[in-house]
Amino acid sequence: MSRLRKLRKKRGYTQIKMQMLTGIDQSAYSKIERGERYMSFEQCKRIALALGTSMDYLAGLTDQTEPYPRPDSMADG
Protein backbone atom coordinates (compact mmCIF):
# COMPACT_ATOMS: atom_id res chain seq x y z
CA MET A 1 0.00 0.00 0.00
CA SER A 2 2.97 2.33 -0.45
CA ARG A 3 1.15 4.03 -3.32
CA LEU A 4 -1.65 4.91 -0.92
CA ARG A 5 0.79 6.56 1.49
CA LYS A 6 2.65 8.34 -1.32
CA LEU A 7 -0.55 9.75 -2.81
CA ARG A 8 -1.84 10.85 0.60
CA LYS A 9 1.40 12.68 1.32
CA LYS A 10 1.47 14.17 -2.19
CA ARG A 11 -1.96 15.67 -1.48
CA GLY A 12 -0.63 17.02 1.84
CA TYR A 13 -3.09 14.99 3.93
CA THR A 14 -2.48 13.46 7.33
CA GLN A 15 -4.11 10.23 8.44
CA ILE A 16 -6.40 12.33 10.63
CA LYS A 17 -7.44 14.34 7.55
CA MET A 18 -8.16 11.06 5.77
CA GLN A 19 -10.33 10.02 8.72
CA MET A 20 -12.31 13.24 8.36
CA LEU A 21 -12.66 12.84 4.58
CA THR A 22 -13.52 9.13 4.52
CA GLY A 23 -15.06 8.29 7.88
CA ILE A 24 -12.49 5.51 8.30
CA ASP A 25 -10.99 5.46 11.79
CA GLN A 26 -7.37 6.66 11.77
CA SER A 27 -6.04 3.46 13.34
CA ALA A 28 -7.86 1.34 10.74
CA TYR A 29 -6.60 3.63 7.97
CA SER A 30 -3.06 3.30 9.29
CA LYS A 31 -3.32 -0.50 9.15
CA ILE A 32 -4.58 -0.29 5.57
CA GLU A 33 -1.60 1.89 4.62
CA ARG A 34 0.82 -0.54 6.26
CA GLY A 35 -0.78 -3.52 4.52
CA GLU A 36 -1.92 -5.05 7.81
CA ARG A 37 -5.58 -4.79 6.84
CA TYR A 38 -7.48 -4.97 3.56
CA MET A 39 -9.90 -2.25 2.62
CA SER A 40 -13.49 -3.07 1.90
CA PHE A 41 -15.03 -2.04 -1.41
CA GLU A 42 -16.74 0.91 0.30
CA GLN A 43 -13.51 2.00 2.03
CA CYS A 44 -11.62 1.81 -1.27
CA LYS A 45 -14.29 3.94 -2.92
CA ARG A 46 -14.17 6.56 -0.14
CA ILE A 47 -10.37 6.70 -0.21
CA ALA A 48 -10.29 7.02 -4.01
CA LEU A 49 -12.77 9.90 -3.89
CA ALA A 50 -10.87 11.64 -1.07
CA LEU A 51 -7.53 11.34 -2.88
CA GLY A 52 -8.92 12.18 -6.32
CA THR A 53 -7.85 8.90 -7.89
CA SER A 54 -9.42 5.67 -9.11
CA MET A 55 -10.04 2.44 -7.25
CA ASP A 56 -7.96 0.74 -9.97
CA TYR A 57 -4.96 2.88 -9.00
CA LEU A 58 -5.36 1.99 -5.34
CA ALA A 59 -5.61 -1.70 -6.27
CA GLY A 60 -2.45 -1.51 -8.38
CA LEU A 61 -4.28 -2.23 -11.65
CA THR A 62 -3.09 1.00 -13.30
CA ASP A 63 -0.32 3.51 -12.80
CA GLN A 64 -2.56 6.43 -13.80
CA THR A 65 -3.37 8.46 -10.68
CA GLU A 66 -6.04 10.53 -12.41
CA PRO A 67 -9.60 9.35 -11.74
CA TYR A 68 -11.85 8.18 -14.54
CA PRO A 69 -14.48 10.65 -15.74
CA ARG A 70 -17.60 10.30 -13.63
CA PRO A 71 -21.15 10.89 -14.81
CA ASP A 72 -22.77 13.96 -13.25
CA SER A 73 -25.20 11.69 -11.40
CA MET A 74 -22.30 10.18 -9.43
CA ALA A 75 -20.81 13.49 -8.32
CA ASP A 76 -22.85 13.41 -5.11
CA GLY A 77 -21.31 10.13 -4.25
NORVENJO-V288482 format. One record per pair of residues at least 12 apart in sequence whose ideal C-beta (glycine too) atoms are under 10 Angstrom apart, sorted by the first residue. I is the first residue (numbers start at 1). GAP is how many residues later the second one is. D is the distance in whole Angstrom. If there is no record, write none. Layout:
I|GAP|D + I|GAP|D
This chain:
1|30|9 + 1|31|6 + 1|32|5 + 1|33|7 + 1|34|5 + 1|35|9 + 1|36|9 + 1|37|10 + 1|38|9 + 1|57|8 + 1|59|9 + 2|31|8 + 2|32|10 + 2|33|9 + 3|30|10 + 3|50|9 + 3|54|7 + 3|55|7 + 3|56|10 + 3|57|7 + 3|60|9 + 3|62|9 + 4|14|9 + 4|25|9 + 4|28|7 + 4|29|5 + 4|30|10 + 4|31|9 + 4|35|9 + 4|40|10 + 4|43|7 + 4|47|8 + 4|49|9 + 4|53|9 + 4|54|6 + 4|56|10 + 5|25|10 + 5|27|10 + 5|28|5 + 5|29|9 + 6|27|10 + 6|59|10 + 7|40|9 + 7|41|10 + 7|43|10 + 7|44|5 + 7|45|9 + 7|46|6 + 7|50|8 + 7|51|8 + 7|58|7 + 8|21|9 + 8|25|8 + 8|39|9 + 8|42|9 + 8|43|6 + 10|41|9 + 10|55|8 + 11|39|8 + 11|40|6 + 11|41|7 + 11|42|9 + 13|37|8 + 13|38|8 + 14|12|9 + 15|12|9 + 15|13|10 + 15|14|5 + 15|15|6 + 15|17|10 + 15|18|7 + 16|13|9 + 17|33|9 + 18|12|9 + 18|14|10 + 18|15|9 + 18|28|9 + 18|29|7 + 18|32|6 + 18|33|8 + 19|31|10 + 20|30|9 + 21|25|8 + 21|26|9 + 21|28|8 + 21|29|4 + 21|30|9 + 22|17|10 + 22|20|10 + 22|21|7 + 22|23|9 + 22|24|4 + 22|25|6 + 22|26|10 + 22|27|8 + 22|28|5 + 22|29|9 + 23|19|9 + 23|20|9 + 23|23|7 + 23|27|10 + 24|15|8 + 24|16|9 + 24|18|9 + 24|19|6 + 24|22|7 + 24|23|7 + 24|26|9 + 28|15|8 + 29|14|9 + 29|18|8 + 32|12|9 + 32|15|8 + 32|26|10 + 33|14|10 + 39|16|9 + 39|19|8 + 39|20|9 + 41|14|8 + 43|15|10 + 44|12|10 + 44|14|6 + 44|15|7 + 45|13|9 + 45|32|9 + 46|31|9 + 48|19|7 + 48|20|10 + 49|18|8 + 49|21|9 + 49|25|10 + 49|28|7 + 51|14|8 + 51|16|9 + 52|13|8 + 52|14|8 + 52|15|6 + 53|12|5 + 53|13|7 + 53|14|6 + 53|15|10 + 54|12|8 + 54|13|5 + 54|14|5 + 54|16|10 + 55|12|9 + 55|13|9 + 56|12|8
